[in-house]
Amino acid sequence: MIVERPIHVDYTASPGAAQARFLKGMEQGRILAERCPKCGKVYCPPRGSCPTDGVPTAEQVELSGKGTVTTFCVVNIPFAGQAVECPYVSASVLLDGADIPLFGLIQEIPWEEVRMGLRVEAVWADELKPTLESIKYYRPTGEPDADYDTYKGHV
């Protein structure tokens, strides 16, 4: 037995200063991260502080939008309201210069050719907004695959 009940939740989220700068960057077609002054790790999206060292991260770093697929999943199960036809690929993308990956779609390549180490670049949406949806998806760059040693800590 399935019982359907409509539900609607209204809420407002207020990002902190670091997240607000990141989201403003997304709206401008820029990927902004922050570097920890102690360990040097670059966080994207920025958190405002380093979770390892507990110190503020004020130094801004602009990332190019190119990166490496570290892990991925082929989605074969349709669901209500989906915007992409199955099968499609969701992946963790370690942007060049960042120390944590972002999650996004991989397109412009057959799903069966997606692999760990694939070099990709961000494709921006036609209408930029202050959200991660401003990156429509990632596509292959045509560069040789990244060496496993360059991303093995993110698998």
N, C-alpha and C positions, 0 to 999 in steps of 0.2 A: 504494500500500500504506500502510495506517495501522496503526501499532503503538501500543497503549494500555498504559501502565504506571502503576499507582497510585503516588502520591507524597504524602508528608505531611512537613511541616516544622514543627517546634515552635520558637518563638522568643519572646523577651521583649523588648519595647521600653521603654526608660526615657526619658520625656520630660524635658527640662530644666525649670527653674523657670517660665519664661514659658509653655511649652506646657502644663505641669501646671495653671497657673492658668486657661488657656483651656479645657482639658478639664473642669476642675471647674465652670467657668461653664456649659459645654454641659449638664452634668448638672443644673444648676439652672435651665435655660431662659434663660440669659444669654449674650450674645455679647461676649466680652471681647477687646479689642485693646490694643496699646501704641503710644505716640507717641514718636518720636525727639525728643530735646531740642534737637538741632541744626537739622535740616531741617523738623521738624514733621510728617513723614509718619506715617500711622497704619497699622500692620501688623496684619492679621487673616488667619489666625492669627498671633499674635506669635512672633517669632523670638528675642527676648532681646537683640537688638542690631540696629542699622540697617545693612543691607548697603551702603548708599551712604556713610555717614559713619563706620562702624566703632565707634560708641559704644553703650553699653548703653541699652536702652529700658525704663525703669522705670515711667513714668507710664501708669497703666491708663485705658482709655477703654471705656465700655460703649456698644455700638452697638444701634440699635433693631430690627434685623432687616429693615428696609425697604431697598430698593436698586433698581438699574437693570440690566437685561440689557445687557451690552456686546457679547457674541458668543454664538452658540448653534449647536447641531448637531441636526438631526433624525435620530434613529437608526431605521433601517428594517430592519436585519439582526438576526434573532433569534440568540441564543446560549444554550448550555446553562446552566441555573441562573438565567436572568434573572428578575427580580422584577416587571418592568413590561412590559406588552404593547406591542408595536411598532404604529405608530410612536410614539416619545416624544421629548421634547426635553431635552437636557443643555445647560446654559448657564453662562457666567461671569457672576456677579452682583456688581456693585460696590456694596457696602453703603454707605449714607449715612454719611459721615464717614471711610470707609476709603480707602486709597490703592492697595490691590491687591484684585482680585476673588476671591471664593470660587466653587467649582464646585458645581452642584447641578441637580436636576431641576426642570422647570417643568411644573406641572399645573393643573387646573381651568380650562383654556383649550384650545381645539382647536389642535393642533400648527401648523396653517397660519396661525394668527393671532399666533403668537409673533414678535417682531421686536426688533431693536436699539432700545434706548431704553424698552422696556416697563418700567413700574414694578411691582415685585413685593414681596412680604413673605414671611418665613419662616413655615412651618407646622411646628409642633413635633410630634414623635412622641408617642404616648401614654405610652410608657415612656422617660424620659430616661436617657441613659448618658453616660459621659465620652468620647464620640466625635462626629465630625461627623454620624453617623447620627441624632443627636438632632434635626437639622433634616430632617424627612421630605421636604420639597420646598418650592418657592416658588410662590406663586400671585399673579395680578394684584391690585393694590390698587384699581383703578378710577380712579387718578389719571391726569392727562394724561401722555403720554410725555415723558421727559426730553429736553431740548435736546441735540443732538449734541455741542455744544461742552463739555458737562459731563462727558462720558465718552470723548471722542475719543482721549485719551491712553492708553486701555486697550483699544483695538481691535486 
